[in-house]
Amino acid sequence: MTKIEWAHAGLGQGETWNPIRANNDPMGSPTRIGWHCEKVSPACANCYAERQNMAGARGGTRYPYKAAHRKNGSIQVYLDEKTLLAPLRWKTPRGIFVCSMTDVFGDWVLDEWLDKIFAVAALCPQHIFIFLTKRPKRMREYVNTYARFARILEARVSLPNFDHALPKNWPLPNIWFGVTAEDQQRANERIPDLLGTPAAIRFVSCEPLLGAVDLRRINFQPNLWIDCIDRNWPERFAQFGAGRGLDLVITGGETGPGARPTHIDWERSIRNQCAAADVAYFRKQIGEWKAVCEMSQEEIDACYHPAPESAPDATRRAKVRSIVMHRDGAVFDNPIASGAFEGGKGAMTMFRVGRRRAGHLLDGKAHHEFPDYERRR
Ligand code: SF4
């Protein structure tokens, strides 16, 4: 069972599944088993999976997520055949976030391993398998490779119960593909490849959201834009998807040490874009930083030490860090700094209240929608 709220995919129970592992001894007698990945994006800066891997409490190689450790042989990445079979044993339907501790389409993941992972998905129609990547070019190539489905069916022969009834079509109806788009640049770079990947459901995870993202203006070639959230695509964009754009958009702020703030207007904009296009919207969490406009008076009071009884009107000392953030991402540590509250910049005071206290409501409302999946099966 995972705490990642969207991983249950509307089925009520969510799991993470990590059959791609790494160990610290390529010579065959490892002392530590964990995971491996390589950073590709601003969203990776405070990677949760790397933190877990470094801490080594519940497994972990203790190596940071750097290509050098794989290339110089300090670690060995492999497909863990035991973990691979786990979904076959889960009888109740679950949403399964595939390879939450790495990027499943990283170039250290062999095509043969992917074939086996997809073969398990083919044998488990009761589950939904969710693939989220920051490397959508590889995803698009892998999925669109000629005879891919035949190779997956071949790979399934090495698995138990391989003669289960199998889906007839590729892509599999129980697979969701998604990309991370933490800002407009990453949205422009990644979403066109997502739309070129056939899938039952396509989604974008804007988490951690680090900048404004306009899904209606994806700049996929110089001076050419597509509206990727529009359900009724013009015929000429059919090359990017079977006549439709995105099915689900997830947003969330960053959590953990060094967490960066998310401007509330960025989230409001994505929420509004989804509502206008009738696309499911899931707001995961606010993050560590909460905008003052989302806080009650009690919450704001809790960010300050009480004033001394002898001077009840004295300026109170803050208990937590506060900043002023602009819509363009500029951050001011000092609210009286020049320009901090300049008009027209969307200046917003934010307090570092912590993930739990920040919660997940946006303008007082929970947004936990999923696409109409049954309609697509
Ligand atoms: S791709 Fe994901 S798992 Fe890999 S370093 Fe980036 S955030 Fe971490």
Boltz pocket constraint, residues with backbone or C-beta under 6 A from the ligand:
constraints:
  - pocket:
      binder: B
      contacts: [[A, 37], [A, 38], [A, 39], [A, 40], [A, 41], [A, 43], [A, 44], [A, 47], [A, 48], [A, 49], [A, 50], [A, 65], [A, 100], [A, 101], [A, 102], [A, 103], [A, 134]]
      max_distance: 6.0
